[in-house]
Amino acid sequence: MTVRNRLDAIFRPRSVAVIGASRERRSIGHEILRNLLDFGFQGKVFPVNPRAEAIHSMKCYPRVGKIPDPIDLAVIAVPKERVLEVVADCRRKGVPGLVVITAGFQEAGSPGRRLDEKLRSAIRKGGMRLVGPNCMGVINTERSIRLNATFAATHPICGGIGFLSQSGALGEVILSEARSRGLGVAMFASLGNQTDLHANHLLEYWERDRSVKVILMYLESFGDPARFTRIAKRLSRRKPIIAVKAGRTAEGARAAFSHTGALASGDRATADLLDQCGVIRASSIGEMFDMASAFSAQPLPAGNRVAILTNAGGPAILATDACIGLGLSIVPLRRQTQAVLRRSLPVDSSQGNPVDLLASAGPRHYAAALRALLRDREVDAIIVIFVSPILIDALEVATRISAECARVRKTVLACFMGKLRGREAVEHLRRRGIPVYSFPESPARALAAMARYRKYRERPRGRVIRFGADRAGALRILRHARRSGRSVLRAEEVEEILTRYRFRLPPSCEVGTGAEGVAAAVRIGYPVVMKVADPAIVHKSDVGGIVPDLRNGDEVARAFRSLKQRFPGRRFRARIQKRIAPAQEVILGMVIDPNFGPLVMLGTGGIYTEVIRDVVFRVHPVTDQEAGEMVSSIRWIHRGPEARSTAVEANRRLARIVLRFSQLVGDLPGLGQLEINPLILDKKDIAWYAVDARARLAPDS
């Protein structure tokens, strides 16, 4: 087969062999063969079953090697014990594409995982591509292909959505729901165990496919998150990607060492990763379809200014609350628009925003009001709500709405709660590209997603910036710690690494007696802070290991005695550090996530970091655009005119520190966790000082 892309063998085959085709109704092999025929596959179909001469009046072959024609795609639905034998036969036949429906592989414990490894090895040796195993199959509705190689009961409508699912069980639900909403599918793939092809492969394939306009994903894992990040960042600037990510909870095993590790566990990192890539996250399958209905049928709104047109006050209030809560703006209408509405609508109707036509309004009133809103340059999108009174024909209202929308290109979503001919009205609007929802909050959520996506597409791509640093010296520190058998770095080692990357640190010194402490404080200059210098004590403030704001020798001596009594030991040590008056405290950290790799975190710092949870994550490396967004996303408050005057410069400098930190993370792969908390702003010179830091090595691989 001569193909432009190796995945064409799976999604654009000229011939398909169904291995495991069966005469038994309701068997998987029977349903796959029937779907290929009923959906109108434009190529050749060959049933394969050694115990049947013909199926569906088609000649049946004992094995794929006996088929005289070339085969592009083999759909395998045989017992798991026979899969490897069948794959070997396909390799000898030269079949480039496989879909293995059969279950019982890596999801079935150790024996299944061993079988899965053998399958992967066989695929690689044969240079084949595989969807599955343990999957539902693939679909391509393109008119010249018409491929439905699944056992789903629902035939999809032809359209522009590419859908990939890592759950075969959800496949039927997804196809059925899409059809019931009138959503057209371009391609569908149930990836199953992803022994060969992953979500990333499909994203790359659909990136270049003109038939796919919007991409929907049900994800349980990212496969290669770094690759997903690269692909999704690029692809989402061209096509919307809407995802439901399962698995929102996770163990907090990393929490003991750093705030960063604790906050990175669970769902937070996933949410920030998707946001970083421009992927729109839906909280459920239903919400994903709500969003897909809007993205696939309507233009992106030019802004976040929304007008609401209704004939019922309650639903309009719900829509208004939802819009405002989601960051959309319910804007005042222009005076000219209000004048037009006064002339066109009943006297008692409201010409503000929402525009309330009252229950007696009919098709003519809806048309006039919508016409005025569509022509208002201060309105970017419109939500049309219709609750059908007994005597108002919903279909007539829908017909007038669609006629007005056809004249002006603007984002319009509808919420129809009509009784009289309500179903016909909904179908009419959907056929004309106007999404219809059952409840008023749904179009608000869809519009908010569209507005966020528009902002992502408009923002600059950003670039990774490098600074001067002593990488070789920092690596020597890590190697020395590892050779010494230590996983946690000493305070002076962490400080030296930060110094080699040109972070500002307050002057400090480690001491072993009260007299040494007083002498060090004199050299450093008062006021000072004293901390217990024990690498085993990570969160010093939690255990009373910090004495702040010491202003003379007597206070230093007393603090040393107090800490020594609190932490008795043979070799008690303390660290004296210059006190920086905090104008602002932030936390800057990194952790190696098992799914995403290095994560960089910025947030409100101090002892209440995990309580406030005002943090943002980005997958390494961080670009200059992303660093600025991380800084602006933190909800700190600059108080007073002096703070406001320095805020812009302080934020600019903090963004550069985030970039320098990101470079450090990339340069030192031996680090498992690194955290600066707090990073304090000194408002006198608008400089950020790394006041306390801790680091731990990654496990030696």
Summary of the structure (lengths in Angstrom):
residues: 701
radius of gyration: 31.5
end to end distance: 42.2
largest distance: 100.5
contacts: 2457
relative contact order: 0.07
helix: 41%
strand: 22%
